[in-house]
C-alpha cells in the first residue's frame, strides 16, 4: 500500500527480541485507552521527546546518520529498520503549452523520452548512499532489492541495475543527441538555450529530510550538463500544490524529489507498473500522460504489459514473469519516475513494550495503533509525526498524505489487509472463501445475484446464463458505527452501489460531478463484476471476471473501497451527507486535482469549508428522510432511516465532525489550530484487542534440505525439502511458488 511521503513494497526481517509483551490487555479493539497525535517536525527534538516521556512513538523515519546513531545508542529507545521508504525523482513529461499565462518562452526538455532515460546514467546511486544519504540503499527500479518481486527474478533485476549503472558519458550523449535533433534547442558556450533563452529546469526539492541533499546533488549534476536549475525549495504542502495539484503544462516544474511509503508488504505487486508509470496515481500529470487514452502515453508495449498485470490477464507464473520484465524494461526507458534510494529507521520509546509492525512499513503498519501497548493495560499513548492535516480526510480519495493515512489506520477499518509478515491478504472484518475457475474457465452466476442498473441507479437481477471467472464469499463481522448506528449488510450494499455511482461514466451521478471520484482499482472492479448476492445477513458473494495465482489477492480485488481503504469506513448517512456537498455543482469535489481544476474544495469530513457545507445540508436531508439512490422503504424502513440520521447528527454534536467510522478508536477531537487529534478506545469494537498478538514477533522462515544425492550431468536429480516453517501459527506453512531449476547446458 503506497502513500505519498509528504508519500512500494519491501521485505526486511529485523529482530525484535527486545520487545516485552504485557500479559494483560483491554477487552476489545485496542491495548491503550487513547491516542494523542501531534506534530514534531524536528527529528533531533523527537528523540529528546521520546526519552522524556513527551512522546512514545515517532512515526517519521530518522533521516540523518547522527540521529540514527543516537537512537540506536540510547538505552531508553529501540529502533526498527525497514526498506519501505522510497526516494525517487518524479519527471514531468508534459510539454509546455506556451499559450498559457506565464508559460511563454519556457521549455521542458524532459518531454523527450531519451532525456528522461538519461537521468538513470546521470545519477550515481552508490555514491548517494555512501556520501549523501547515509543509511539508505541504492534503488534502481520500482522494486527495491528486498521486495518479493525482486526476489522472484533477482538475476533479471540485477541485470537491469547493471545496464542502468552510473555512466555520465552515456548520459551526456543521450541528452545531446535528443536536444540537438530539435531546432528549438542549441548548446551555446556550455549552456543549453531554447527560444533565445537559457533552459531553466524547475526542480521542486523537499527541505524536511534527505531529499534536500539528494535534490541538490542531482541539480548539481544537471548543471554540469549545461542546464540552469531553479531550485524550488518547499515543504510538503507547497510542493504538493505545484506538483500534484497544479497544472503540469505551464512549465512551473520539471523535476520533483518525490517520496513513497510502502506501508504494507504485498506479496504480489501486479499493480506497481500501472500505478507508477501508466497514470494510476491520478495527479495532474496524468491528465495529460498515461495509458488510459491520455494525449501522451508511454510506448504501447509497456502499456499493454502494465495493464495486463493490473487486470491479472495472464495464465501462469511464466507469463506473469515475462509481462513484469517487459513492464520493468519499459518503465526504465520511459523514466517518468527514476528511483534513487530506499530505507527507513524508526525510533520508539522503551515504554512501548510491544506492537505489530510491518516488514516493509515498520510502525506505519495498519495494525500498529491497535496493538501498541505499555507494560500495564490501558494508558494514553502519544504519537509524534513530522506533519499533519495536509490531505483531506474523506473515505474515497482522502488520506493520500502518509501522515494523515497513519491516523486513519487507528479510527477507520479495512475488511481485509495484507499480513504484515507475509504480504498475503488476511481477514480483518470480513473472512473470505474463494472459488475460481480461472484463468480460463467460468462459473455460473445465480439469478438471485444482483447487478447495477445505471438507468435506475439501483440493483436488478442478473440475466440467466451469466458467468464469471471467480466467486468470493465474504463473511462479515458487523456491529455498530461510531455514531452507534447499526453497521450491517445495507452498508456493504450501499458501498457497492456507490462504487458504480463514482466510477460509471454513463450514468454515475457522482462521476458526473467528478470523473476522478473513484480510484483505478474501483474503476477496474466496476468493469469486472458480474453480480453480487446477499447469502445471509452476514454473508455476501461477489462474482467477477478476475483470476490471480494467489486466492487472497482475488479476495482483495473483489472488495470495494477508497484509494487507501478496503470496504466501507463510514455509514451510508455520512456518505450521503458528504456527497450532498458534491452533487448539483456543490462547493466540494471528491478528488483533490478535480477540486483544483474546478476551483472547488477537496472533500473533508472533519474540517474546513466542506464540513461547514455538510452542517448546512444536514437538516434538509433529515427532514426529507433521505435515502440513497436504489434504496427504498423496503430495504431501509422509515424508522431505521430516522434513527440513523439522528445518530449521525448527535455524533457531530459530540465530536465536532462527521467522520463516524468503525475502527478500534473513535476520532474524538480534531484540533485544527493546534494540529492535534485525540482518539479514544471504542469499547463496542467487536474484535478482541489480543487478536493480533501472534504477529508481535516476526518469524524467520527456515527451509530444511535432506542429504544431497549424487548428481550426474544431464541426468535429473531431486533434492528432498521439507516445507518452510516459520515457527508456528499464524503462518506455519506457506507456498513457495517458482521451480528450482538447473542452469542451461554449458552454463
N, C-alpha and C positions, 0 to 999 in steps of 0.2 A: 504494500500500500504506500503510495507516494504522496508526500506533501511538500509544498514549496517551503524551503528554508528561508524564511524571510522576513521553503520548500523549494524502485530501485531496490535491488534486494540482495542481501548478503547473508552469509553464514559464517559466524566466527564463534567457536566454542571457547568460553572462558571459565575459569574456576570460580566457584562461589562458595567454597567450603567454609569461608569465614562468616557466612550468614548463620545466625542462630534463630531458629524458628520457635515462636512462642507456643505454648501448649494450649492456650485458651483463645477463643475468638468470639466476637459478637455473633448473634444467631443468623442474621440474614444480610446479604448484599455486600458488605464491606467490613474490613477489620477495624477501621478507625471511625470515630464519631463524626469528624468533619474534615474537610479540606479547605485550606486557605491559599489562594493563588495570588501571587503578586509579582511585580516587575523587579528585576535586578540586572541591569544591563552590563554591570562591571563584573567580570569573572573573578578577578582577584578579591573583590569585596564579597562575592558569593562564597568563596572559600572561608572567609572570616565569619560570615553569617552561619555557615554550616557548623563551624566549630563552636560558635557562641550559643547556638540554640535558636537563633532568629529564623533559621531555615533548616528543613530536614532533607529535602531532595532538590537538587538543581537540575532542571530539565534542559539546560543548554549545555552542549558539549564544550569542554575546555579546549581553547584554541591555541594557546601558546605553550611552548616547551617548558617555560618556567612554571606556569600554573599546573600543568600535568605533573611535573616532577614534585611540586609542592603537595599536591593532593595525594600522590602515591606514597610520599614520605610521612604524611600526617597520620599518627596512630588513631586519631579520632574520626577518620574518614575511611571509606573504601571506594574503589573505582570499578567501573565496568567499561571494558573496551569492546567496541564492535566495529563493523565495517560499513554500517548502514547510513553514513552521511556522505553524499557525493558532491563534489565541486566540478562544475563544467562551465564552458563558455557558450552562451546562447548567442547564435549568429543570425542576424536579421537578413533573410534572403530576398526581401521585398524591394523592388526598385523604387527610387524616389519619384513621386508624382510632382513634378516641378510646377504644376499649375496650382498647387495648394498653397495657402498662405504660409509664408516663411520658408517654403521649400525651394524657391528659385535658386539655382546655382549650386545645389547640393547634389552629391553623387554617392552611391553606395556600391563600392567595388565587390562587396560580398553577395550581390545579386548573381555574380558569376560563380558557378559551382567549383571550378578549379581553384579560385582564390580562397573559398571556404575550406576546401580539402587541404590546401597548403598549410593551414593552421596546425594540422597534426604534426607536420615536419618542422614547423617553426618553434613549437613548444617542447622544451626539454623536461619531460615529466620526472625523470630520475633526479635531475638537478633540483627541481622544485621540492621534492620530498626530502632531499638531503640538506638544502640550504634555505629554502623559502618557507616551507610549511612542514616543519619537523613533526614527526608523529603520524604523518599521512602516508598513504601508499599510492604508487602510480596507478592510474586508471585510464585505459585507452578506449574501451568500448562501453556500451550501455550496461554490460555485465562486468562487475568487478571480480577480482580473482578468487574470492571465496564464495561466490554465488553458486547456486545449484546449476544454473545454465552453463556457467563456465566449466564446472566440474564434468558435465556431461560430454563436453567436447573440448577438453583442455588443450589438446595439440593444435586444434584449429585456432583457438583464441591466442595461443602463444605465437602462432604464425602471423596472425593479424598484428599483434604487438611488434613483431619483428619487422613486418612490412611498413608499419607506420612509426617506426622509431625516429628519434630526433635526426633531422637531415637538413640543415639550414641551406645548403646549396640547392637541393631539390625544391625546397620551399620558394627560394628566390626565383628559380627557373619557372615554376608553375605560375607564380604571381606575374612575372614579367611577360610570359607568353600570353596569358589571358588578357592582360590590360593593354599590351602593345598591339593586340589584334583589334582593339576598339579605337577608332579615330578620336573618340571623345577624350581619351587619356593620353598623356605624354609624360615622359620622365625627363625633367629639366634640372640640371645642377643638383642631382641627388634627391630630388623632390618630385613626388607624383602630383601632376596637375590635371585638372578637368575643367573645361569651360573657362580657361584662363585663370583659375584659382587653385590654390593648394587643395589636395584631397584631405579633408579633415574627418577622422573617424570619431564618432561619438561613442565613447566607451563608458558605460554605466558601471561603476565599481562600488561594491558594497564596502562600507567602512567599519562594520562592527567586529570583524573577525579576520581570519587569514585570507579571505577573499580579497582584501585590500592588497596584501602582499602579492598574491597570485596575479591580480589585475595589473599592478604596477610592473611586475616582471614582463607580462605579455605585452603591455603597452610599450615598454622599452624595446622589446624585440621588433614590434611593428615599426617603431621609429627608425630602427636600423635598416629597414627595408624601404624607407623613403616616404612613409606616411606621417602626416601630422595627426596627433592623437589628442582629443579633448577629453581629459579625464573628468568624468561627471561623477563626483563622489556623492553617494547617497546612502542613507539608512533604508530600512525596509519599505516604509510607506512611500517615500519619494521615488525609490526605484520601481516599485510596482506601478505607480501612476504613469511612468514613462514607458516601461517595457511591456507590461501585460494589458493595461487598460487604455493606454494612449494609442493613437494611430500609428501604424507601422510603416506608412508610406510617405512620411513627411521629412525623412532624413534626420529625425531627432536623435536616433541611436542606431548603431550598427552592431555593437557587442555588449554583452552583459555578463558579469561574474555570477552565474546562477548557482543555486544550491538545491539539492533534493534530499529529503529524508525518507529512507526506507524504514517506515515504522513497523513493518511486519515482514518477516521472512515468508516468501511464497514459493512453493515447490516448483510450480510450472508458470513461468513468466511469458506466456504466449502473447500478452498484450503490450509488452515493452516496446517493440519496434513501432507499433501503431501509435502508442502513446507519445513517445518522444519525437518521432520523425514524420508521422503521417497526419498530424493535426489533432491527435487525441487530447492534447492539453486544453484546447479550446480557447486560446488567448487571442489577442488582436492580430498577431501574425497569421494565425490560422484562418482568419477571414480571407486572406489572400493566398495562403500556401498550405497544401496538404493533399491527401489522397481522396478527398470527398468532392471532387468536381470544382475545386477552387481554381481561380485563373492560373495559378502557378502550382507546380507539383514536382516531387521527386520523380525519378525515372519510373516507367511503367513496370519494370521487372521488380523493383523494390516494392512498389505499391501493391502489386499482386501478392508477393510473399508476406508482407506485413498484414494485409487484410485477411489472407487465408489463415495465418496464425491467430489473429484476433478472433476470428469466427470459428476456429478449430476445424478448418476444412482440409483435413489430411487423414490418412488411413492407418498410419503406424509410426513408430519412432523413427524409422529410417527416413520416411518422407518429411517428418517434422524436422529432423536434423538438417536435411537439405534446404528446407524453407528458412530455417533460422540462419544458416550460413549465408544464404542469399540476402536475407534481411540485414545481417550484420555488415556484410561487404557493401551493400547499398547505402547503409547509414553512414559508414565511414567515408564514402565518396561524397555523399550529399552534405554531410558535416553541418547541418543546421545546429546540432549540439556537438561540441567537442569536449569529451570528458577528460578530466585532468588528474584529480586525486580523490581518494576516499579515506574514511576512518573517523572514529569518534571516541572520546574518553569522557565519561560522566563521573561526577563526584557526589557521594551520598554520605550523610551522617551515620555513624555507628549506632545512633539511637534507633534508626530504622533496622530492625532485626530480620527482616525478610520481605521479599517482593518477587513477583513473577516478572521477568524481563524477557525481551525478545532477542534472539541471537543475531538479528540484524539491527533492530531499532533500540536495543537496550531498554532503558526505562520509558522510552516513547511507546512501549507496548500498550495495546488496548487493555490488557489485564492489570497493568501496574497500579492504577489508582485504587482498584477494588481489593488488591491483595497486599499492598504495602501495610506494614504493621509495626507497632512498638512491642517491647517485651511484655507489656500488660495490655490486654484487650481494650480498645477504645482510644481516646486521646484525640487531640487536634493536630493534624499534620500540615506543615507549612511548606509550600512548594514554590520555589522561585523560578522565574522564566526571564529570558532576555527581553522579551517584548510581548505585549498582549493587545487584543482588540484591533487587529489590523483588517482581517477579513470579516465579512458579515456572518452572523450566526443564524443560519436557516437550514432546513433539512436537505435541500436538493442540490444546490451549488455553493453552499456556505462552507465554513471551516476549512477553506483552502490553504490558509496560512497555518503552518505546523503548530504554532503555539496556541492557536485557537482550537485546532483539532485535538490537541492533547487534553484540553479541558473538556471537550465534548466526550472523550472516552469515559469520563467519570460519570456524567449525568445522562448520557444517551445510551442506547443499546444496539447491538447487532444480532441478527438472527443466527448467523454463523460467522466464524472468523478463523484465519489461519492459526494453527497450533504454533505457539512461539518457538518451538524447538524443531518441528519437522516441516512446517510450511504447508501441511495438508489441512484443509478446512475441517473445523470441528464445530459441534453444536454449541450455541450459547443460549438462545431462546427457542430454537427450532431444531429438533433432531431430524435426520433425513434418511430416506431409503431410496436408492437409485436403481432403476431398471432401465436398461438401454439395449437397443437393437443395433446400435452404431458399430462401426461407422457407415455401413451400407444398408442395413435393414430398417424396418419400420415397425411400430407398434400401433394397434388400433386405438383411437381416441373415443371414449364412450359418448353417446349422445346426451348424457347427463352433464357433460362438461360445458363450460360457458366460454364464449369468445366475445371480444369487444365489438360493438356495433357503432361505428363512427357517426352514423346518421342520427342515432338517438342519444349518443353519449351514455350508453348503458350496455349491459351484457345481454347476449342472446345464446340459445343452444347452438352447439357446433353442428355442422352438416353431417349427415350419415356418410360413412366411408372415409372420414378424416383420419389421417395417420400422423404419427410423429416419430422422431428418432429416439427420444428418451422420455421417461416419466420419473419425476421426483415426488415422493410422498413426504411432506413436511408435517411433523407433529409438534405443535406449538406449546410452549409453557406460557399461558396467559396470566392475567392478574389485573392490576389497576395501573392507570397512568398517574403521574404525579399530582394531577388535579383531583384524584380519587374517582374519576370516571372509569368505566369498565374497558379494559383492553381485551378485545375479543376478535372473532373472525371477521366481523364487519370492518374493523380497521385494516385487516390484511386485504380484504376485497377492495376496500377503498384505495389502498396503495397501488394495487394493480390497475384499477380504473384510472387513477391519477397518472400512472405511468404513460398510458395512451394519451391522456389529455395534454401532457407535457411534450410528448415526442411525435404525435401524429400530425404530419404536415397537411393532411386533407381536412381534418375536422377537429383537431385539438384546440380547445378554447384557450388553454394556457399557451400552447405553441403559437397561436395567432398573435399573442402579445409579446412573446419572447421565444424565438426559434432556437435559443440555446438553453432552454429551461431543463433539458434532460442531458445527462452525461452520455458519452459514447456507448457505455455498456448498457444503459437503459434503452437507448435507441436501438441497439442490436437486438435486445430481448423482444421488443415490440415486433420486429421482423421475423423472429424465430418462433414465437409462442403459437401453439395450435389450440390450446384450451386449458382452462383451469376448472377443477372440480372440488367442491366442498364435500369431503367424505364424511366428516363428523364435526361436532362443534370445535374440535381442536386440530383437525387434520385437513390439509388441502393437498391435492395432487396437481402438479403442473406438467403439462405435455408440451414439448417443444423440440424443434429440429436442431439439436446440438448434441455433439458427442465429444468426449475427451478421454485420453488414456486413463486419467485419474477420476474416479467416481465423485470424489469430494469437490472437484472443480466443476463437474456437471451440476452438482447441488448448488454451488455458489452462483453459477450462471443463470439459474432459473429463478433467482430471488430479485425482487425489486429493491430500490433504494436510491440514495443520493450519490454524489460524486465520491464520497468517502464513507458511506454507511451502507449496511445491508439490512433491508427490512424497514418497516415503519418505525419512526422515532418520535412522532407527535400524534395526538389523537386527530381524528378527522375534523373536529371542530376547529382546532388550532390551525390546521392546514387550510381549511376553507376561509377562515378569518384572514390569514396572511395573504391568501391569493385574492381576496377581495380588494387588496391594495394594488394588485397587478392587472386584473381584468378590467375591461371597459376603459382602457387607457388610463389606468390608475397611476399614482406617482412612483410606484416601485417596479423593479424588474427582478426576476429570479437570478439572472446571471449578471456578474459584475461588468463584463465587457458590454453586454447589451445596455446596461444602465448608463455606462459612459457614453456610448454611441447615441442613445436617445435623450441624454440629458436628464436621466431619472436617478433614483437612489436604489442601490442594491438591497434586496430584501433582508431585513434583520428583525428577528422576533424579540430582541432583548434591549434594544436601544435605538436612538436616532429617530429620523423622520418617519420611517415605516412603522415603528412602534406607536408613534402618535397617530398615524393614519389608521392603524388597527383599533386604537382606542376610540376613534371617531366612528368606526363602522360596526362595532360590536352590538350596539343597541338595535340597529336595524335588522341585523341577522337574527337576533334573539326574537324580536317582535314578529318577524316573518316566519319563525320556526323553520329556518333554512336547513335544507338537506342537500347533500352533494348531488350533482347530476347522476342519473342512473339509479338512485335510491329513492324509495317511496315509503309510505307509512307501513307497508308490509314488512320491509326489511328494517326500517328504523321507525318504530311507533312514536306517536306524539309524546308520550310521557318520557320515553328514553331520550328523544331529541331535546326536550325541555331540560331534563336533568343534566345532560352533558354540557349544554351551553351554560347553565348556571354554575356547574363545577369549574369550567374554564374561566369564567368571569371572576369567581371567588379566588381562583389561583392567582390571577393577575393582581387582584387587590391585596393579596398576601405577599407576593414576591416582587411585584413591580415590573413583571414581564410576562410574555405569553408562551415561553418555551417550556410547556409541560411535557416532560418526556417519560422515559420508562427505565432508566438505568439505576444503578445501586445508590446513587446520590441524587438529591434534589438540588437544583440550582436555586438557592435560597436568597442570594443577593448579588446584584451586579452593580458595582460602584464605578461608574464611568470616570468620574473626576479623579478618584484615587487609583484608577486602573487596577482594580482588585475584584475578585469574586470569592464568594463563600458558598460551599456546598455541604449539605448535611446528609448523613446517612439516612436512607429511606427504610424504615422498619418493615414496610409492606412488600419489599422486593422479594420475589418468590424463590430465589436461588440461594442456598446457604453460602455464607462467606467463605467456608473452608473448601468449597468445591474444587478450586484450582490449586490446592496445596501440593498436589503431586507434581506440579510444574515449577515449584520453587527452586529446585536444583536441576539444571540440565544434565542429561545423561550422555556420556560419550559412547557412541556405538563401537563395538568391537566385533571383528569377523575372525572366526577361528577356522583354520585350514588343517586338514589331515596331512598325512605323510605324502610327499610328492612322489608320484610314480616315475618310472623310467620313461623318458620322452625320446622317441625316435624321430628323426627328420621325416617330414611329410606324412607321419602317422598320427591319427588323433590320440589325444590324451585327456583324461579327466582328473581334475584336482578336487577332491572332496571338500565341501564347505558347509559349515553349519550356518543357520540364519543369524543375521546380526541381532544381538540382544543388548539394548542399551541399559539393562538393569531392572526391568520390571515395568509395571503399569506407569503411565497410561499408554506407552507405545513399545511394548515388549517385542513385537515383531513388526517389521515394515518392509515393503518391497524394495528391491534394488534393481530397477529396470536397466537394461542395457547389457548385451552379452560381453563376456570376456573372450577376446579372440586373439589368435596368434598373428604375428605380422605377416604380410605377404611374402611369398618365396623370394629369397635373395636379399631380404632386408633384415 
